[in-house]
Amino acid sequence: MFGYAGNWLEVDLTDHGIQSHPLDLDWVKTVIGGRMMNTWRMYEEMTTGVDPLSPENTVYVGVGPLTGTLLPASAYTTVSARSPLTGLIGDAAAGGHFGPELKFAGFDQVIIRGRSEEPCYLLITDESVEIRPASHLWGKDIRETHLALLKELQDPHVQVAAIGPAGENLVKYATIATNMAGRTFGRTGMGAVWGSKQLKAIAVRGRTPISVADPQRFEAICGELSRRIIEHPEFETRKRVGTTMLVNNLNLLGILPTRHFQEGVCEYAHKINGEILRERYVTKNKACYNCNVHCSRYIITPDGEGEGPEFEPLCSYTSRIGNADLRRALKVIMFMNRYGVDAISSGETIGWAMECIEKGLLNAADFDGIEFRFGNMDAVEHILDLIVRRKGIGDLFAEGTRALAQQYGGGTEKLAMHTKGLEIINGDPRGLKAYGLGYAVASRGACHLRADPFFELTGRRDEAIKRFGTEKAAMPFEEEGKPALVEYSERNCLLLDALTMCKNVGQSMEIMNPDVGAELLQAGTGMTFNSEELSETLAKTRTMERRLNLRFGLDPKDDTLPYRFKEEGLPAGPAAGQIIHVDAMVKEFYRIKGWSAEGVPPPG
Amino acid sequence: MIRVDPELCSGCRRCEVACSSSRFMGMIERLFSRVQVVKVEEIGADVPVICQQCRERYCVDVCPVQALRVGDRGEVLVDIETCTGCDQCEKACPIGAIHLVDQYPLVCDLCGGSPRCVEACTMDALSFEPETSDVVLLTEVDSVLLSEKTTEERAYLYGITMAETLRKAWVTNVATDRDSDR
């Protein structure tokens, strides 16, 4: 077997059934791996919309044929299930070292069904698979769980993915994290699904070598890609500060979410950016398996230590909620990493509450006395503690911003920044039109990683004309050409998710495309791949996702953005006055996809 | 020798991947690699463990059939015809830098002069010093390290020893910064 480990694992936590199956090569060639393989499996298996937190929901853990190989920056793992937060396709991916270790243990996909009567964890090695008791781990945070399992299993090379108390308590945006809480499966509440199954963790360890079909060819392609990464103009910056470089980048574009998207320019960006973070708290670089960018960092502050943070949590707990105190933000982010809460979703519930109070729609009495003022980090710490335990109003906040705002009503819904129930990421779509369209149509709700249409920021007009028929596709304020850009970018990101390659490298640094992907897959697996077929498979998968979401109850009218982005111009800065006409772009996107004007794919 | 600077190591394990892949026809597995990255996750440290061409030469000395010798660049070379796969060299190395795979000892031989691990490391945590060897002394620490039973445990303990020194410096620096700031 080349590329693939060659097996998939099926575990039923209800009756403790464990079965290992050989991978069906004809099937896997059409689904490749990672998120793509998981979603196809979900499409085949979930013929009705099961309750996401019931034993009937299924967890799919997928890696790909090139995970753990020489291909740099390709160590992602995707966890999928129906999302308790959105009711739609749920999935989240994380890098680190878990994915390659799962391959070394001999598996490409793990499917987990049912619900355990007692808290349990799954131990997967190439010698055995066991469901083990985890009552002694229940209640522990993710870092403690990781350490306890390393001690219990007496092997420093074991890799652990675990949930924290938030997942146990079914917080609907609970995360799973690996690498000692350093790398997070962040979005759509996959941690709550594990919690509902009483699955505390998966520990993996393997010693089975990974082979490729044509080592010389494969090494040559990987060598060329590694060289392109290192020669990329952003390489040094990404290596120094990682994704936190975006604080400055977005602020200069006037689209750094500030005071809950009321502004796009943050006057204290210099106090919260990647450079000051590096200077004050970073001790060294960290990296996912076989990555040559090393964009992650290890921080030590007087309040604690750990890997991170990435840009999204950093912005969520600084400018987005009006906080200029970097140290306090880091304290909160470390807490969330360990307790297993998604920073974007939780940050939005808080930003929403702060704006509701500022606008006079609600007051502190509506929140059990918690003073949600912009920048009030005492309130932030207080509510997060309530959220992870689902105590008091934390129980409501744990449902996500859409449900929270519906509960309070009275016009507060308009301020809830989400699409389809998934909270919007940190990048104001008014000054980034392709990203805005991406949030509106992404198959898991307001997500930037489904399309990551970085190209619109490049200003490469000639290339834009060649690829998308208009130079405007490379200009962030323009809307023309953006549906075509998003359609292309979604396919490319799906390819990256199937190969389990990091989007910061594969997409943002333009390392991967279907031509290179097909070559790598062929050299890696020995199966025949070509670029055209691969592109078709990717397009077909995107339409399958749409059908699956419609099955789950998606309303195409929700392919949109919150009111503010469509109606209120940004007040100042380089993007002043910008709004986004997202609904027209969505229609054009449907047309390109071959879906009806109502957003429904043809039967098939 | 290959000089290791754990302060720069990000724990990506590209060295392991490059070593394994280049010497085992594209196959990748930790045990196929002659360099092992010890990840001391609880303190954020990562330490590549690789033959330090120590002055003591525990492995060469212990070999009952003289299958190991020191090459021109200080590297340990294994004569596969003579080696009986007895594993005494593995047991003798205090830092766990030599181990047997299919009864054949794997130890860094500098890839004949252009080490692939060093080439793969984009953090400069590994650097090749062709003129240097026999400078690292392990006698001071060997009794502690050799108390560990398995090769992996010895490598891990060596990694922790290196990491703890590093960490003291980190904590001091960070604390100073903070106080002046606030």
Interface residues (C-beta under 8 A of the other chain):
Chain A: G68 T69 L70 P72 H97 F104 H146 L147 L150 D155 P156 H157 N179 M180 R207 T208 P209 I210 S211 V212 P215 Q216 F218 E219 I230 K239 E279 R280 Y281 T283 K284 N285 K286 A287 C288 Y289 N290 C291 N292 V293 H294 S296 Y298 I300 T301 P302 E305 G306 E307 R327
Chain B: E7 L8 C9 S10 G11 C12 R13 R14 V17 A18 S20 S21 F24 M25 G26 M27 I28 E29 R30 L31 F32 V38 K39 V40 E41 E42 I43 G44 D46 A120 T122 M123 E152 Y156 W170 V171 N173 V174 A175 D177 R178 D181 R182
